[in-house]
Amino acid sequence: MDIKHTRISSREFNQDSTSAKRAASEGPVFITDRGRPAHVLLTYADYQKLAGSKGNIADLLASPETADFDFDITRNPETARTVDLS
C-alpha cells in the first residue's frame, strides 16, 4: 500500500503552515532543511498509531482487530479465597 507523502522546505512551511497541515491529512509531510529531511508532520491520529497508544482494556478488546481473538481467563488457585458474607 502506497502512502501519499509531501515534501516541503522549512521556508515553505513557515510561509504556509496551513497547507502543510492540510497535506498531513493525506499522509506524512517531510519538512526539509537545505534539501535534507529534518522533520515530519503527522496528524495526531497517525502519531497515535505509530506510538502504539495503549488505550484501556475494554477499548482494545472491542476493537475490530480483536474480533477473532480468543480470550480465556483462568482463576489462579493461589490467589482464590473464600468470601465471608456474614
Biopython code that builds the backbone (N, CA, C, O; Angstrom):
import numpy as np
from Bio.PDB.StructureBuilder import StructureBuilder

atoms = [
    (1, "MET", "N", (0.839, -1.179, 0.000)),
    (1, "MET", "CA", (0.000, 0.000, 0.000)),
    (1, "MET", "C", (0.883, 1.242, 0.000)),
    (1, "MET", "O", (1.730, 1.412, 0.877)),
    (2, "ASP", "N", (0.681, 2.095, -0.979)),
    (2, "ASP", "CA", (1.450, 3.334, -1.072)),
    (2, "ASP", "C", (0.783, 4.421, -0.251)),
    (2, "ASP", "O", (-0.419, 4.660, -0.369)),
    (3, "ILE", "N", (1.578, 5.075, 0.581)),
    (3, "ILE", "CA", (1.085, 6.189, 1.385)),
    (3, "ILE", "C", (1.534, 7.468, 0.711)),
    (3, "ILE", "O", (2.712, 7.638, 0.394)),
    (4, "LYS", "N", (0.585, 8.366, 0.495)),
    (4, "LYS", "CA", (0.930, 9.656, -0.103)),
    (4, "LYS", "C", (1.744, 10.462, 0.905)),
    (4, "LYS", "O", (1.392, 10.537, 2.082)),
    (5, "HIS", "N", (2.819, 11.054, 0.439)),
    (5, "HIS", "CA", (3.595, 11.936, 1.310)),
    (5, "HIS", "C", (3.961, 13.202, 0.536)),
    (5, "HIS", "O", (4.025, 13.210, -0.694)),
    (6, "THR", "N", (4.193, 14.254, 1.286)),
    (6, "THR", "CA", (4.514, 15.556, 0.715)),
    (6, "THR", "C", (5.877, 15.981, 1.240)),
    (6, "THR", "O", (6.243, 15.669, 2.373)),
    (7, "ARG", "N", (6.612, 16.686, 0.415)),
    (7, "ARG", "CA", (7.935, 17.182, 0.815)),
    (7, "ARG", "C", (7.941, 18.695, 0.614)),
    (7, "ARG", "O", (7.697, 19.181, -0.490)),
    (8, "ILE", "N", (8.220, 19.435, 1.686)),
    (8, "ILE", "CA", (8.292, 20.897, 1.582)),
    (8, "ILE", "C", (9.527, 21.393, 2.334)),
    (8, "ILE", "O", (10.042, 20.726, 3.231)),
    (9, "SER", "N", (9.981, 22.571, 1.946)),
    (9, "SER", "CA", (11.136, 23.159, 2.627)),
    (9, "SER", "C", (10.683, 23.842, 3.912)),
    (9, "SER", "O", (9.501, 24.144, 4.078)),
    (10, "SER", "N", (11.611, 24.080, 4.805)),
    (10, "SER", "CA", (11.309, 24.804, 6.040)),
    (10, "SER", "C", (10.734, 26.177, 5.733)),
    (10, "SER", "O", (9.816, 26.636, 6.412)),
    (11, "ARG", "N", (11.268, 26.827, 4.720)),
    (11, "ARG", "CA", (10.781, 28.157, 4.327)),
    (11, "ARG", "C", (9.313, 28.084, 3.889)),
    (11, "ARG", "O", (8.494, 28.908, 4.296)),
    (12, "GLU", "N", (8.991, 27.079, 3.049)),
    (12, "GLU", "CA", (7.597, 26.922, 2.613)),
    (12, "GLU", "C", (6.684, 26.645, 3.809)),
    (12, "GLU", "O", (5.570, 27.163, 3.883)),
    (13, "PHE", "N", (7.167, 25.827, 4.738)),
    (13, "PHE", "CA", (6.371, 25.516, 5.920)),
    (13, "PHE", "C", (6.113, 26.785, 6.743)),
    (13, "PHE", "O", (4.991, 27.017, 7.193)),
    (14, "ASN", "N", (7.144, 27.595, 6.936)),
    (14, "ASN", "CA", (6.985, 28.839, 7.700)),
    (14, "ASN", "C", (6.026, 29.813, 7.019)),
    (14, "ASN", "O", (5.298, 30.542, 7.693)),
    (15, "GLN", "N", (6.022, 29.826, 5.703)),
    (15, "GLN", "CA", (5.166, 30.761, 4.968)),
    (15, "GLN", "C", (3.719, 30.287, 4.850)),
    (15, "GLN", "O", (2.806, 31.105, 4.740)),
    (16, "ASP", "N", (3.503, 28.959, 4.873)),
    (16, "ASP", "CA", (2.145, 28.443, 4.670)),
    (16, "ASP", "C", (1.938, 27.140, 5.441)),
    (16, "ASP", "O", (1.816, 26.068, 4.849)),
    (17, "SER", "N", (1.902, 27.248, 6.773)),
    (17, "SER", "CA", (1.729, 26.045, 7.594)),
    (17, "SER", "C", (0.344, 25.426, 7.418)),
    (17, "SER", "O", (0.171, 24.225, 7.621)),
    (18, "THR", "N", (-0.644, 26.241, 7.041)),
    (18, "THR", "CA", (-1.998, 25.718, 6.835)),
    (18, "THR", "C", (-2.021, 24.669, 5.721)),
    (18, "THR", "O", (-2.675, 23.635, 5.856)),
    (19, "SER", "N", (-1.315, 24.931, 4.632)),
    (19, "SER", "CA", (-1.253, 23.951, 3.540)),
    (19, "SER", "C", (-0.549, 22.678, 3.993)),
    (19, "SER", "O", (-0.937, 21.577, 3.602)),
    (20, "ALA", "N", (0.474, 22.825, 4.809)),
    (20, "ALA", "CA", (1.198, 21.650, 5.314)),
    (20, "ALA", "C", (0.279, 20.812, 6.199)),
    (20, "ALA", "O", (0.292, 19.583, 6.125)),
    (21, "LYS", "N", (-0.522, 21.477, 7.039)),
    (21, "LYS", "CA", (-1.458, 20.737, 7.899)),
    (21, "LYS", "C", (-2.504, 20.017, 7.058)),
    (21, "LYS", "O", (-2.869, 18.882, 7.362)),
    (22, "ARG", "N", (-2.986, 20.664, 6.006)),
    (22, "ARG", "CA", (-3.948, 20.023, 5.111)),
    (22, "ARG", "C", (-3.315, 18.795, 4.437)),
    (22, "ARG", "O", (-3.946, 17.744, 4.331)),
    (23, "ALA", "N", (-2.088, 18.939, 3.993)),
    (23, "ALA", "CA", (-1.394, 17.829, 3.327)),
    (23, "ALA", "C", (-1.170, 16.673, 4.294)),
    (23, "ALA", "O", (-1.174, 15.514, 3.877)),
    (24, "ALA", "N", (-0.973, 16.967, 5.585)),
    (24, "ALA", "CA", (-0.742, 15.917, 6.579)),
    (24, "ALA", "C", (-1.962, 15.018, 6.746)),
    (24, "ALA", "O", (-1.833, 13.876, 7.186)),
    (25, "SER", "N", (-3.137, 15.519, 6.402)),
    (25, "SER", "CA", (-4.328, 14.672, 6.494)),
    (25, "SER", "C", (-4.328, 13.591, 5.415)),
    (25, "SER", "O", (-5.070, 12.614, 5.516)),
    (26, "GLU", "N", (-3.502, 13.760, 4.388)),
    (26, "GLU", "CA", (-3.373, 12.773, 3.313)),
    (26, "GLU", "C", (-2.188, 11.825, 3.531)),
    (26, "GLU", "O", (-2.121, 10.756, 2.924)),
    (27, "GLY", "N", (-1.261, 12.222, 4.397)),
    (27, "GLY", "CA", (-0.072, 11.417, 4.644)),
    (27, "GLY", "C", (1.006, 12.285, 5.262)),
    (27, "GLY", "O", (0.806, 13.488, 5.429)),
    (28, "PRO", "N", (2.146, 11.700, 5.604)),
    (28, "PRO", "CA", (3.203, 12.467, 6.266)),
    (28, "PRO", "C", (3.749, 13.594, 5.384)),
    (28, "PRO", "O", (3.821, 13.472, 4.161)),
    (29, "VAL", "N", (4.126, 14.683, 6.037)),
    (29, "VAL", "CA", (4.734, 15.821, 5.349)),
    (29, "VAL", "C", (6.188, 15.901, 5.811)),
    (29, "VAL", "O", (6.462, 16.122, 6.991)),
    (30, "PHE", "N", (7.110, 15.721, 4.876)),
    (30, "PHE", "CA", (8.529, 15.803, 5.190)),
    (30, "PHE", "C", (8.971, 17.246, 5.023)),
    (30, "PHE", "O", (8.836, 17.822, 3.944)),
    (31, "ILE", "N", (9.496, 17.826, 6.085)),
    (31, "ILE", "CA", (9.964, 19.212, 6.062)),
    (31, "ILE", "C", (11.483, 19.168, 5.985)),
    (31, "ILE", "O", (12.146, 18.545, 6.814)),
    (32, "THR", "N", (12.020, 19.839, 4.974)),
    (32, "THR", "CA", (13.457, 19.755, 4.725)),
    (32, "THR", "C", (14.182, 21.026, 5.148)),
    (32, "THR", "O", (13.625, 22.124, 5.120)),
    (33, "ASP", "N", (15.427, 20.848, 5.535)),
    (33, "ASP", "CA", (16.371, 21.945, 5.767)),
    (33, "ASP", "C", (17.523, 21.729, 4.802)),
    (33, "ASP", "O", (18.226, 20.721, 4.857)),
    (34, "ARG", "N", (17.698, 22.697, 3.919)),
    (34, "ARG", "CA", (18.754, 22.614, 2.903)),
    (34, "ARG", "C", (18.679, 21.326, 2.088)),
    (34, "ARG", "O", (19.694, 20.708, 1.764)),
    (35, "GLY", "N", (17.443, 20.941, 1.767)),
    (35, "GLY", "CA", (17.230, 19.776, 0.913)),
    (35, "GLY", "C", (17.250, 18.433, 1.607)),
    (35, "GLY", "O", (17.004, 17.406, 0.973)),
    (36, "ARG", "N", (17.541, 18.419, 2.910)),
    (36, "ARG", "CA", (17.599, 17.145, 3.636)),
    (36, "ARG", "C", (16.424, 17.056, 4.601)),
    (36, "ARG", "O", (16.106, 18.043, 5.265)),
    (37, "PRO", "N", (15.769, 15.896, 4.697)),
    (37, "PRO", "CA", (14.649, 15.745, 5.624)),
    (37, "PRO", "C", (15.079, 16.073, 7.056)),
    (37, "PRO", "O", (16.092, 15.568, 7.539)),
    (38, "ALA", "N", (14.302, 16.919, 7.725)),
    (38, "ALA", "CA", (14.635, 17.325, 9.088)),
    (38, "ALA", "C", (13.499, 17.046, 10.067)),
    (38, "ALA", "O", (13.741, 16.748, 11.236)),
    (39, "HIS", "N", (12.262, 17.143, 9.588)),
    (39, "HIS", "CA", (11.093, 16.950, 10.448)),
    (39, "HIS", "C", (10.003, 16.251, 9.656)),
    (39, "HIS", "O", (10.013, 16.248, 8.425)),
    (40, "VAL", "N", (9.055, 15.654, 10.386)),
    (40, "VAL", "CA", (7.895, 15.038, 9.757)),
    (40, "VAL", "C", (6.653, 15.539, 10.473)),
    (40, "VAL", "O", (6.580, 15.496, 11.701)),
    (41, "LEU", "N", (5.681, 16.011, 9.714)),
    (41, "LEU", "CA", (4.411, 16.471, 10.260)),
    (41, "LEU", "C", (3.374, 15.386, 10.016)),
    (41, "LEU", "O", (3.183, 14.933, 8.887)),
    (42, "LEU", "N", (2.696, 14.970, 11.106)),
    (42, "LEU", "CA", (1.659, 13.944, 11.037)),
    (42, "LEU", "C", (0.400, 14.447, 11.714)),
    (42, "LEU", "O", (0.454, 15.359, 12.539)),
    (43, "THR", "N", (-0.738, 13.853, 11.365)),
    (43, "THR", "CA", (-1.936, 14.121, 12.145)),
    (43, "THR", "C", (-1.758, 13.433, 13.493)),
    (43, "THR", "O", (-0.950, 12.514, 13.629)),
    (44, "TYR", "N", (-2.512, 13.882, 14.482)),
    (44, "TYR", "CA", (-2.397, 13.275, 15.808)),
    (44, "TYR", "C", (-2.832, 11.809, 15.762)),
    (44, "TYR", "O", (-2.247, 10.970, 16.447)),
    (45, "ALA", "N", (-3.845, 11.498, 14.969)),
    (45, "ALA", "CA", (-4.304, 10.108, 14.852)),
    (45, "ALA", "C", (-3.204, 9.221, 14.280)),
    (45, "ALA", "O", (-2.999, 8.105, 14.757)),
    (46, "ASP", "N", (-2.497, 9.705, 13.266)),
    (46, "ASP", "CA", (-1.392, 8.932, 12.699)),
    (46, "ASP", "C", (-0.264, 8.764, 13.708)),
    (46, "ASP", "O", (0.350, 7.700, 13.794)),
    (47, "TYR", "N", (0.002, 9.810, 14.465)),
    (47, "TYR", "CA", (1.030, 9.722, 15.511)),
    (47, "TYR", "C", (0.658, 8.656, 16.535)),
    (47, "TYR", "O", (1.506, 7.856, 16.931)),
    (48, "GLN", "N", (-0.598, 8.636, 16.967)),
    (48, "GLN", "CA", (-1.034, 7.649, 17.956)),
    (48, "GLN", "C", (-0.858, 6.232, 17.428)),
    (48, "GLN", "O", (-0.470, 5.336, 18.178)),
    (49, "LYS", "N", (-1.139, 6.019, 16.142)),
    (49, "LYS", "CA", (-0.938, 4.692, 15.549)),
    (49, "LYS", "C", (0.531, 4.292, 15.617)),
    (49, "LYS", "O", (0.858, 3.155, 15.955)),
    (50, "LEU", "N", (1.413, 5.236, 15.292)),
    (50, "LEU", "CA", (2.844, 4.945, 15.318)),
    (50, "LEU", "C", (3.366, 4.747, 16.735)),
    (50, "LEU", "O", (4.226, 3.900, 16.978)),
    (51, "ALA", "N", (2.840, 5.534, 17.664)),
    (51, "ALA", "CA", (3.314, 5.482, 19.038)),
    (51, "ALA", "C", (2.766, 4.269, 19.775)),
    (51, "ALA", "O", (3.244, 3.930, 20.857)),
    (52, "GLY", "N", (1.768, 3.615, 19.196)),
    (52, "GLY", "CA", (1.212, 2.443, 19.851)),
    (52, "GLY", "C", (0.414, 2.792, 21.087)),
    (52, "GLY", "O", (0.604, 2.192, 22.145)),
    (53, "SER", "N", (-0.470, 3.749, 20.964)),
    (53, "SER", "CA", (-1.307, 4.161, 22.085)),
    (53, "SER", "C", (-1.915, 2.941, 22.753)),
    (53, "SER", "O", (-2.540, 2.114, 22.089)),
    (54, "LYS", "N", (-1.738, 2.823, 24.050)),
    (54, "LYS", "CA", (-2.170, 1.636, 24.776)),
    (54, "LYS", "C", (-3.680, 1.571, 24.972)),
    (54, "LYS", "O", (-4.254, 0.486, 24.881)),
    (55, "GLY", "N", (-4.336, 2.685, 25.236)),
    (55, "GLY", "CA", (-5.774, 2.667, 25.462)),
    (55, "GLY", "C", (-6.121, 1.871, 26.708)),
    (55, "GLY", "O", (-5.237, 1.513, 27.486)),
    (56, "ASN", "N", (-7.389, 1.596, 26.899)),
    (56, "ASN", "CA", (-7.767, 0.765, 28.044)),
    (56, "ASN", "C", (-8.191, -0.614, 27.544)),
    (56, "ASN", "O", (-8.445, -0.793, 26.353)),
    (57, "ILE", "N", (-8.267, -1.564, 28.426)),
    (57, "ILE", "CA", (-8.518, -2.959, 28.048)),
    (57, "ILE", "C", (-9.859, -3.121, 27.350)),
    (57, "ILE", "O", (-9.970, -3.903, 26.406)),
    (58, "ALA", "N", (-10.895, -2.387, 27.802)),
    (58, "ALA", "CA", (-12.213, -2.513, 27.183)),
    (58, "ALA", "C", (-12.177, -2.048, 25.726)),
    (58, "ALA", "O", (-12.740, -2.705, 24.851)),
    (59, "ASP", "N", (-11.519, -0.923, 25.465)),
    (59, "ASP", "CA", (-11.415, -0.425, 24.095)),
    (59, "ASP", "C", (-10.600, -1.378, 23.219)),
    (59, "ASP", "O", (-10.958, -1.624, 22.067)),
    (60, "LEU", "N", (-9.519, -1.907, 23.759)),
    (60, "LEU", "CA", (-8.683, -2.823, 22.993)),
    (60, "LEU", "C", (-9.435, -4.102, 22.637)),
    (60, "LEU", "O", (-9.323, -4.592, 21.514)),
    (61, "LEU", "N", (-10.203, -4.648, 23.585)),
    (61, "LEU", "CA", (-10.948, -5.877, 23.322)),
    (61, "LEU", "C", (-12.132, -5.644, 22.389)),
    (61, "LEU", "O", (-12.568, -6.569, 21.705)),
    (62, "ALA", "N", (-12.654, -4.426, 22.353)),
    (62, "ALA", "CA", (-13.795, -4.111, 21.492)),
    (62, "ALA", "C", (-13.383, -3.727, 20.073)),
    (62, "ALA", "O", (-14.243, -3.589, 19.204)),
    (63, "SER", "N", (-12.096, -3.552, 19.824)),
    (63, "SER", "CA", (-11.653, -3.112, 18.501)),
    (63, "SER", "C", (-11.867, -4.226, 17.471)),
    (63, "SER", "O", (-11.803, -5.406, 17.813)),
    (64, "PRO", "N", (-12.121, -3.852, 16.211)),
    (64, "PRO", "CA", (-12.372, -4.840, 15.153)),
    (64, "PRO", "C", (-11.205, -5.813, 14.943)),
    (64, "PRO", "O", (-11.419, -6.956, 14.539)),
    (65, "GLU", "N", (-9.977, -5.366, 15.215)),
    (65, "GLU", "CA", (-8.821, -6.245, 15.013)),
    (65, "GLU", "C", (-8.834, -7.434, 15.965)),
    (65, "GLU", "O", (-8.195, -8.449, 15.687)),
    (66, "THR", "N", (-9.548, -7.330, 17.081)),
    (66, "THR", "CA", (-9.558, -8.411, 18.067)),
    (66, "THR", "C", (-10.831, -9.242, 17.998)),
    (66, "THR", "O", (-11.089, -10.041, 18.898)),
    (67, "ALA", "N", (-11.632, -9.073, 16.952)),
    (67, "ALA", "CA", (-12.915, -9.767, 16.848)),
    (67, "ALA", "C", (-12.749, -11.288, 16.869)),
    (67, "ALA", "O", (-13.592, -11.990, 17.428)),
    (68, "ASP", "N", (-11.683, -11.803, 16.273)),
    (68, "ASP", "CA", (-11.473, -13.251, 16.219)),
    (68, "ASP", "C", (-10.470, -13.735, 17.258)),
    (68, "ASP", "O", (-9.930, -14.833, 17.132)),
    (69, "PHE", "N", (-10.223, -12.942, 18.262)),
    (69, "PHE", "CA", (-9.235, -13.269, 19.273)),
    (69, "PHE", "C", (-9.907, -14.013, 20.422)),
    (69, "PHE", "O", (-10.884, -13.523, 20.987)),
    (70, "ASP", "N", (-9.390, -15.202, 20.775)),
    (70, "ASP", "CA", (-9.916, -15.952, 21.918)),
    (70, "ASP", "C", (-9.250, -15.458, 23.183)),
    (70, "ASP", "O", (-8.025, -15.362, 23.256)),
    (71, "PHE", "N", (-10.053, -15.149, 24.169)),
    (71, "PHE", "CA", (-9.540, -14.606, 25.419)),
    (71, "PHE", "C", (-10.049, -15.471, 26.560)),
    (71, "PHE", "O", (-11.159, -15.268, 27.052)),
    (72, "ASP", "N", (-9.239, -16.434, 26.979)),
    (72, "ASP", "CA", (-9.624, -17.345, 28.056)),
    (72, "ASP", "C", (-8.953, -16.910, 29.348)),
    (72, "ASP", "O", (-7.740, -16.711, 29.400)),
    (73, "ILE", "N", (-9.753, -16.767, 30.376)),
    (73, "ILE", "CA", (-9.229, -16.377, 31.678)),
    (73, "ILE", "C", (-9.428, -17.544, 32.638)),
    (73, "ILE", "O", (-10.529, -18.082, 32.760)),
    (74, "THR", "N", (-8.364, -17.923, 33.308)),
    (74, "THR", "CA", (-8.470, -18.957, 34.338)),
    (74, "THR", "C", (-8.089, -18.345, 35.673)),
    (74, "THR", "O", (-7.196, -17.502, 35.754)),
    (75, "ARG", "N", (-8.765, -18.773, 36.699)),
    (75, "ARG", "CA", (-8.504, -18.254, 38.040)),
    (75, "ARG", "C", (-7.239, -18.902, 38.586)),
    (75, "ARG", "O", (-7.053, -20.114, 38.477)),
    (76, "ASN", "N", (-6.400, -18.107, 39.156)),
    (76, "ASN", "CA", (-5.185, -18.592, 39.781)),
    (76, "ASN", "C", (-5.559, -19.172, 41.141)),
    (76, "ASN", "O", (-6.033, -18.442, 42.011)),
    (77, "PRO", "N", (-5.352, -20.482, 41.338)),
    (77, "PRO", "CA", (-5.756, -21.105, 42.609)),
    (77, "PRO", "C", (-4.987, -20.554, 43.817)),
    (77, "PRO", "O", (-5.453, -20.664, 44.951)),
    (78, "GLU", "N", (-3.839, -19.976, 43.582)),
    (78, "GLU", "CA", (-3.062, -19.432, 44.700)),
    (78, "GLU", "C", (-3.673, -18.150, 45.255)),
    (78, "GLU", "O", (-3.477, -17.832, 46.428)),
    (79, "THR", "N", (-4.403, -17.420, 44.436)),
    (79, "THR", "CA", (-4.987, -16.166, 44.908)),
    (79, "THR", "C", (-6.469, -16.295, 45.238)),
    (79, "THR", "O", (-7.056, -15.378, 45.812)),
    (80, "ALA", "N", (-7.090, -17.444, 44.876)),
    (80, "ALA", "CA", (-8.512, -17.629, 45.179)),
    (80, "ALA", "C", (-8.711, -17.797, 46.685)),
    (80, "ALA", "O", (-7.916, -18.461, 47.351)),
    (81, "ARG", "N", (-9.766, -17.198, 47.211)),
    (81, "ARG", "CA", (-10.064, -17.337, 48.638)),
    (81, "ARG", "C", (-11.563, -17.315, 48.836)),
    (81, "ARG", "O", (-12.299, -16.798, 47.996)),
    (82, "THR", "N", (-12.007, -17.862, 49.919)),
    (82, "THR", "CA", (-13.431, -17.848, 50.225)),
    (82, "THR", "C", (-13.816, -16.481, 50.766)),
    (82, "THR", "O", (-12.999, -15.770, 51.352)),
    (83, "VAL", "N", (-15.071, -16.132, 50.558)),
    (83, "VAL", "CA", (-15.559, -14.835, 50.962)),
    (83, "VAL", "C", (-16.512, -15.010, 52.128)),
    (83, "VAL", "O", (-17.411, -15.849, 52.076)),
    (84, "ASP", "N", (-16.326, -14.236, 53.166)),
    (84, "ASP", "CA", (-17.190, -14.271, 54.334)),
    (84, "ASP", "C", (-18.301, -13.239, 54.129)),
    (84, "ASP", "O", (-18.047, -12.035, 54.153)),
    (85, "LEU", "N", (-19.544, -13.719, 53.925)),
    (85, "LEU", "CA", (-20.678, -12.822, 53.692)),
    (85, "LEU", "C", (-21.539, -12.623, 54.934)),
    (85, "LEU", "O", (-22.672, -12.153, 54.830)),
    (86, "SER", "N", (-21.020, -12.972, 56.096)),
    (86, "SER", "CA", (-21.843, -12.828, 57.325)),
    (86, "SER", "C", (-21.914, -11.405, 57.815)),
    (86, "SER", "O", (-22.561, -11.131, 58.825)),
]
sb = StructureBuilder()
sb.init_structure("model")
sb.init_model(0)
sb.init_chain("A")
sb.init_seg("    ")
for serial, (resi, resn, name, xyz) in enumerate(atoms, 1):
    if name == "N":
        sb.init_residue(resn, " ", resi, " ")
    sb.init_atom(name, np.array(xyz, "f"), 0.0, 1.0, " ", f" {name:<3s}", serial, name[0])
structure = sb.get_structure()
